[in-house]
Amino acid sequence: MNRHRGSCARGFVAAAAACAVVGVAACSEEAQDDARQAAESAISAVQEAAGEVIDDATELAARNLAAEYGEREFDEAGYPIDDEGLTCAATATDDATALDVSCSGTTEDDSEAMLTGRTGEIPGASLTELEGDFTGSVDGGEIFTTDRLGG
């Protein structure tokens, strides 16, 4: 929530609190409208913040699972990742029905490794796998595709 919206919401909440203390009937219609708007604004802000927290947690789980299990896929394909591991990003799609995953790293022989894919699964639902469509490449050449990381 930005600072301006927070201060406005606090002002409206103060008006609502004043109405509650004095009694709603004693408040002007304008004060009642302000209180109603403040309540609606507060509810909207809480819903927005909760959605952002859920997106952040989901993206974090997907990044961690993709990094761990993606390294295993590269290793099994004969391209072990160096000690730095994979660095992954996960971004919820606009409609929040999927996550796009993108990882990069370096193999032990200094080749560029990339893992990309998409999952519609809620990451963390299974602590041992991430279902979706994933592709691993080394120096631009595809070395594996899989519908599951881990498992």
N, C-alpha and C positions, 0 to 999 in steps of 0.2 A: 504494500500500500504506500502511495507516495505521501510526502509530508503534508501537502496541501489538502488532499482528501482526508487524511487523518485528523487535521485540525478542524476541518468542516464537520466531520462526523462527530468529533468531541463536542462541538458547539451545539449540534442538533441533539446529541445525547443529553447535554446539559438542559436543553429546553424540555426534552422528554422527562427528565428527572424532576424538573420544576413542576411540570404538569402533574406528575405522580404525587408530589408532596402536597401541592395545593388542591389537587383534585382535578380530574380531567374536565369536569363540567365548568370549573372556574377558568380554564384556559381558553384563550381566543381560538377561533377556527384556524387562524394562521399558525398558532403555536401547535395545535393538534396536527396540522398538516406537516409542519416541520418535524414533529416527533415521529409521525408515520414515515416520512421520507428518511429520517435518520435510521429508523429501524430497518427499512428496506435496504438502505445503503450498507448498513453494518452486516446484514445477512448476506448481501451480494459479495462484500469484501471477504467475509469468512469463507464463503463457497469458493471464491477465486483462489484464495490462499491455500485452502485444502486441496484443490485441484493441482496447484503448482507443487505442493509437497508430495502428492501422489505421483505426479509426473517425474519429479526429481528422484524419488526413491526407486521408481520403476526403471528409469534410465541408469541409475547407479547399479542396480542389480544386473541389468543386461550387460553393462560395460564389464563388470567383474566376471560374470559367467563367460562372456565372449573371450576375454583375455585368457582366462585359465584354460578353458576347453579348446580355444583356438590354437593355443600353443601346442596342445596335445595333437591336434590334427596336423599341424605342420611337422611335428616330430614323426608321427606315423607315416607321413608322406616322404620322409627322408630329408626334411629341411628343418632341423632343430633351430629354435629361436635362441638368440644369445641371452646373456644374463640380464639384460635390460628388460626383456619380456615384450609383450605387445602392449601398446597404448591404444585404448579403445574409446570411442565416443558412441553414444546412443541418443537418438532424438526421436521423440514421439511424433508420429505423423499428425497433420492438422486435425484429422478427425479422431485422433486418439485410438485408432483400432490396431495400430502396428507401431513397431519401433524399427528405425533404420539403424544398423550397426556398421561401424567402420573402424577397423583396427590397422595399425601399422607397426612395423618393427624391423629388426635386422636378424638375418639368419647367422648362425655361427661362422659361416664362410663369407660374411659381409654382403650378402645379397639383400635387396629390399623385399620385405614380405608385406602383403596386404590381405586383409580379410574383410569382406563386405557381405552384407546380407540384410534380411528383414525377418522379423518374427512377429507373429500375431498373438503369441503366447504371453501371458503375464509373467515376466521374469521373476524368478524366486518361487513360483508356484511349485517348481521342482528344483531342489537344490543340487541336482546331479545332471541336469541337461537344459538345453535351450533349443526349442524346435523352431524351424523356419526354413529359409533357403539361404545358404551361405556358400561363398566361393573364396578359395584361398589362391593367391598368386605369388610368384616369386619372380622378381625382375620383369613384371608385366605378363608372364606366362602362367596360365591357369594350371594349378597342380592338384586341386581337389574341389569338388562340390559335395555338399552334404545337406540333408534336411534336419540334421540334429548335431549340435555341439555337446559333447559329453555323453552321459548315459551309460 
